[in-house]
Amino acid sequence: MNLPAWVWLATVGGFAVILALDFYLVARNPREPSFRECVGWVSFYVALAVAFGCGLLFFSGAQYGGEFFAGWITEYSLSVDNLFVFILIMARFQVPRQYRQKVLLIGIVLALLMRGAFIAAGAEAVARFDWLFYVFGAFLVYTAWKLIRHEEEQADIGENAALRMVRRVLPTTDTYYGARLTVHLGRRLVTPMLIVMVAIGTTDLLFALDSIPAIFGLTKEPYLVFTANAFALMGLRQLFFLIGGLLDRLVYLSKGLSVVLAFIGVKLILEAAHHDGVSWAPEIPILVSLGVIIGTLTVTTVLSLMKSARDAKAGKAAGASDEDSVSSDPVSSDSER
């Protein structure tokens, strides 16, 4: 895509305006948003991404439009999975509910900056070194394997080397002081809010290492890589409050994402081999990729909700049978009397 500089400037400026509006809303009223408010904002951001993709389809053709939608859906799904880790971090550090919006918004900005840096470096690297596609593909397959075999490691992702170093080096208060990062109590101390920011920021870095190779497996266009990531992060703050309880029901989400990442990894390796002249290695069309991604995530979501419904029904049945057995047990009745 040969885009003039003003298109890049207008796109980055548009996302900057949206983030500034988000900052203004959070600063003006630091609270937990209502369900209706979250639904409205998430619907707006999704509609905005769909409209942008349709615009690409109309002005740039089906290839680029399909690449954007495949990349956006993949990155959005990864972002939903990332929300689960954010929830764990918030709960672990007992962030007051009225300040969780600010933490999430700063986390989104950090994620966007980190991904922007990775996109710039990755685009330059893949343009110079074709063999990197083999590395990206192998890394995605390895990441997919880790998702399947070591899902429990996500629970400890907030405890990383950077976080331990901050805790060891900087004196920290035991309680929060509003949304302040530091406080002066005889000497300058950092608050748990700064520790949370470090946890969120380093977690964003780890997620960027997974998401950037994934989208480069779907499109080589830096503009599409950037916009797909940016749209995937827009509305993540409201999505956190909207589906916080639903995430527990998406029990197969990580497995579905592992299938998607493994598919993209294999696709990268096959296409790299195809361009290197390997006759049996096919090029996988973007419509096939889009179908696999949407199909896998749809099946994953449906199976997750079905399992959650069965588990809830079984739990109610077990509770009812326990109550019946207690009420019908003469020994229990005598002991109660």
C-alpha positions in Angstrom: 0.0 0.0 0.0 1.6 3.3 -1.2 0.0 5.7 1.2 0.8 9.4 1.4 2.1 10.8 4.7 -1.2 12.7 5.4 -3.1 9.4 5.6 -0.7 8.1 8.3 -0.9 11.5 10.1 -4.7 11.6 9.9 -5.0 8.0 11.2 -2.6 8.5 14.1 -4.3 11.8 14.9 -7.7 10.2 14.9 -6.6 7.6 17.4 -4.9 10.3 19.5 -8.2 12.2 19.7 -10.1 9.1 20.8 -7.5 8.4 23.5 -7.6 12.0 24.6 -11.4 11.8 24.9 -11.1 8.6 26.9 -8.6 10.3 29.3 -11.0 13.3 29.7 -13.9 11.1 30.6 -11.9 9.1 33.1 -10.3 12.2 34.7 -13.7 14.0 34.9 -15.5 11.2 36.6 -13.3 8.4 38.0 -15.8 5.6 38.6 -16.9 2.2 37.3 -19.0 2.8 34.2 -22.5 1.4 34.0 -23.4 -1.6 31.9 -25.4 0.5 29.4 -22.5 2.9 29.0 -20.1 0.1 28.3 -22.4 -1.5 25.7 -22.7 1.8 23.9 -19.0 2.5 23.8 -18.0 -1.0 22.8 -20.6 -1.0 20.1 -19.3 2.3 18.9 -15.7 1.1 18.6 -16.7 -2.2 16.9 -18.8 -0.2 14.4 -15.9 2.2 13.8 -13.6 -0.7 13.1 -16.1 -2.4 10.8 -16.7 0.9 8.9 -12.9 1.3 8.5 -12.6 -2.2 7.2 -15.5 -1.6 4.7 -13.7 1.5 3.6 -10.6 -0.5 2.9 -12.7 -3.0 0.9 -14.1 -0.2 -1.2 -11.0 1.9 -1.8 -8.2 -0.7 -1.6 -9.8 -3.9 -2.6 -10.8 -7.3 -1.1 -7.2 -8.4 -0.4 -6.3 -5.5 1.9 -9.8 -5.3 3.4 -9.7 -9.0 4.2 -6.3 -8.7 5.7 -7.5 -5.9 8.0 -10.5 -7.9 9.2 -8.5 -11.1 9.8 -5.9 -9.1 11.7 -8.4 -7.1 13.7 -10.4 -10.1 14.7 -7.3 -12.0 15.8 -5.9 -9.1 17.8 -9.3 -8.4 19.3 -9.5 -12.0 20.5 -6.0 -11.8 21.9 -7.0 -8.6 23.7 -10.1 -10.3 25.3 -7.8 -13.0 26.5 -5.4 -10.4 27.9 -8.3 -8.9 29.9 -8.3 -12.0 32.0 -4.8 -11.3 33.1 -5.7 -7.7 33.8 -8.5 -8.9 36.0 -6.1 -11.1 37.9 -3.6 -8.1 38.3 -6.4 -5.8 39.5 -7.6 -8.4 42.0 -4.1 -9.3 43.2 -3.2 -5.7 44.0 -6.7 -4.9 45.3 -7.0 -1.8 43.0 -10.0 0.3 44.2 -12.8 0.0 41.8 -13.1 3.7 41.1 -9.5 3.8 39.8 -9.5 0.7 37.6 -10.6 2.8 34.6 -7.4 4.9 34.9 -5.2 1.8 35.3 -6.8 0.2 32.2 -6.5 3.4 30.1 -2.8 3.8 30.9 -2.3 0.1 30.2 -4.0 0.6 26.8 -1.7 3.6 26.0 1.4 1.6 27.0 0.2 -1.3 24.9 -0.3 0.9 21.9 3.1 2.6 22.2 4.9 -0.8 22.6 3.1 -2.3 19.7 3.8 0.8 17.6 7.5 0.3 18.3 7.4 -3.4 17.6 5.5 -2.7 14.3 8.0 -0.2 13.1 10.9 -2.5 14.0 9.2 -5.6 12.7 8.2 -4.0 9.3 11.8 -2.9 8.7 13.1 -6.3 9.8 10.8 -8.4 7.6 11.6 -6.1 4.6 15.3 -6.8 5.0 15.3 -10.4 6.3 12.9 -12.8 4.7 14.1 -15.6 7.0 12.4 -13.9 9.9 9.1 -15.3 8.8 10.4 -18.8 9.7 11.3 -17.5 13.1 7.9 -15.8 13.6 6.1 -18.9 12.4 8.0 -21.2 14.8 7.5 -18.7 17.7 3.7 -18.7 17.1 3.5 -22.5 17.0 5.6 -22.6 20.3 3.2 -19.9 21.8 0.2 -22.0 20.8 1.8 -25.1 22.5 2.4 -23.1 25.7 -1.2 -21.9 25.7 -2.4 -25.5 25.6 0.1 -27.0 28.0 0.7 -24.2 30.5 -2.5 -22.1 30.9 -2.0 -22.0 34.7 1.1 -19.8 34.2 -1.1 -16.9 33.2 -2.1 -16.5 36.9 1.5 -15.6 37.8 2.2 -13.3 34.9 2.1 -10.2 37.1 5.0 -11.4 39.1 7.9 -10.9 36.7 11.5 -9.7 37.1 10.8 -6.0 36.5 8.0 -6.0 39.1 10.2 -7.8 41.7 13.0 -5.3 41.0 10.8 -2.3 41.5 9.5 -3.7 44.8 13.0 -4.4 46.0 14.5 -1.1 45.0 11.7 1.4 45.7 10.2 1.9 49.1 6.4 1.3 48.8 3.4 2.3 50.9 1.0 -0.3 52.1 -2.1 1.5 51.0 -3.4 3.5 48.0 -3.4 7.3 48.1 -6.1 7.9 45.5 -4.7 7.4 42.0 -1.3 8.9 42.9 1.9 7.1 41.9 4.1 8.6 44.6 3.5 10.3 48.0 5.7 12.2 50.4 5.5 10.9 53.9 8.7 12.2 55.4 10.4 10.8 52.3 9.2 10.1 48.8 7.5 6.7 48.6 5.8 5.0 45.7 2.2 3.7 46.1 0.8 0.3 45.0 -0.6 2.2 42.0 2.9 2.5 40.5 3.4 -1.3 41.1 0.2 -2.0 39.3 1.3 0.2 36.4 4.6 -1.7 36.2 2.7 -5.0 36.2 0.3 -3.9 33.5 3.2 -2.4 31.4 5.4 -5.5 31.5 2.4 -7.7 30.8 1.6 -5.5 27.7 5.2 -6.1 26.6 4.8 -9.8 26.8 1.5 -9.7 24.9 3.1 -7.6 22.2 5.7 -10.3 21.6 2.8 -12.7 20.8 0.4 -10.4 18.9 2.9 -8.7 16.5 4.2 -11.9 14.9 0.6 -13.1 14.7 -0.6 -10.2 12.7 2.5 -10.1 10.5 1.4 -13.7 9.6 -1.8 -12.2 8.1 -0.6 -9.0 6.5 2.8 -7.5 5.7 1.4 -4.0 5.4 2.5 -1.8 8.4 -0.6 0.4 8.0 -2.9 -2.5 8.4 -0.8 -4.0 11.2 -1.0 -0.7 13.1 -4.7 0.0 12.5 -5.8 -3.5 13.4 -3.9 -3.3 16.7 -5.2 0.1 17.4 -8.8 -0.8 16.8 -8.3 -4.0 18.9 -7.2 -1.9 21.8 -9.9 0.8 21.4 -12.8 0.2 23.8 -10.8 -2.3 25.9 -11.4 -0.3 29.0 -15.2 -0.5 28.6 -14.9 -4.2 27.5 -13.2 -4.9 30.8 -16.3 -3.9 32.8 -18.7 -5.3 30.3 -17.5 -8.9 30.1 -15.5 -9.2 33.4 -17.9 -11.9 34.6 -18.3 -13.5 31.2 -14.6 -14.2 30.9 -14.9 -16.9 33.5 -17.4 -18.7 31.2 -15.1 -18.6 28.2 -13.3 -21.7 29.4 -12.0 -22.7 26.0 -10.9 -19.3 24.8 -7.2 -20.0 25.3 -7.5 -23.3 23.4 -9.2 -21.6 20.5 -6.5 -18.9 20.4 -3.9 -21.6 20.5 -5.4 -23.1 17.3 -5.5 -19.7 15.7 -1.9 -18.9 16.6 -0.7 -22.4 15.4 -2.6 -21.9 12.1 -1.0 -18.5 11.5 2.4 -19.9 12.5 2.1 -22.8 10.0 0.8 -20.3 7.4 3.8 -18.1 7.8 6.3 -21.0 7.4 4.5 -22.4 4.3 4.3 -19.0 2.6 7.9 -18.3 3.4 8.9 -21.6 1.9 6.7 -20.9 -1.1 8.5 -17.6 -1.8 11.8 -19.4 -1.4 10.8 -21.7 -4.3 9.5 -24.8 -2.4 7.1 -26.2 -4.9 4.8 -28.1 -2.5 4.4 -25.2 -0.1 1.1 -23.4 -0.8 0.1 -19.8 -0.4 -3.0 -19.7 1.9 -5.5 -17.1 0.6 -6.7 -14.4 3.1 -10.3 -15.6 2.9 -9.2 -19.1 4.1 -7.4 -17.5 7.0 -10.4 -15.3 7.8 -12.7 -18.4 7.7 -10.4 -20.4 10.0 -10.1 -17.6 12.5 -13.8 -16.8 12.7 -14.8 -20.5 12.6 -12.4 -21.4 15.4 -13.4 -18.5 17.7 -17.1 -19.1 17.0 -16.9 -22.8 17.9 -14.7 -22.0 20.9 -17.2 -19.5 22.2 -20.3 -21.7 21.7 -18.6 -24.8 23.3 -17.4 -22.6 26.3 -20.9 -21.2 26.9 -22.4 -24.7 26.6 -20.0 -26.1 29.1 -20.5 -23.3 31.5 -24.3 -23.8 31.3 -23.9 -27.5 31.9 -21.6 -26.9 34.9 -24.0 -24.4 36.4 -26.9 -26.8 36.0 -25.0 -29.6 37.5 -24.0 -27.4 40.4 -27.6 -26.4 41.1 -28.6 -30.1 40.9 -25.9 -31.1 43.3 -26.9 -28.4 45.7 -30.5 -29.4 45.6 -29.6 -33.1 46.2 -27.4 -32.1 49.2 -30.3 -30.1 50.7 -32.7 -33.0 50.2 -30.3 -35.5 51.8 -29.8 -33.2 54.8 -33.5 -32.6 55.3 -34.3 -36.4 55.0 -31.5 -37.5 57.3 -33.0 -38.4 60.7 -29.7 -38.2 62.5 -29.3 -34.6 61.2 -32.8 -33.8 62.3 -32.3 -35.1 65.8 -29.0 -33.3 66.2 -30.6 -30.1 65.1 -33.3 -30.5 67.7 
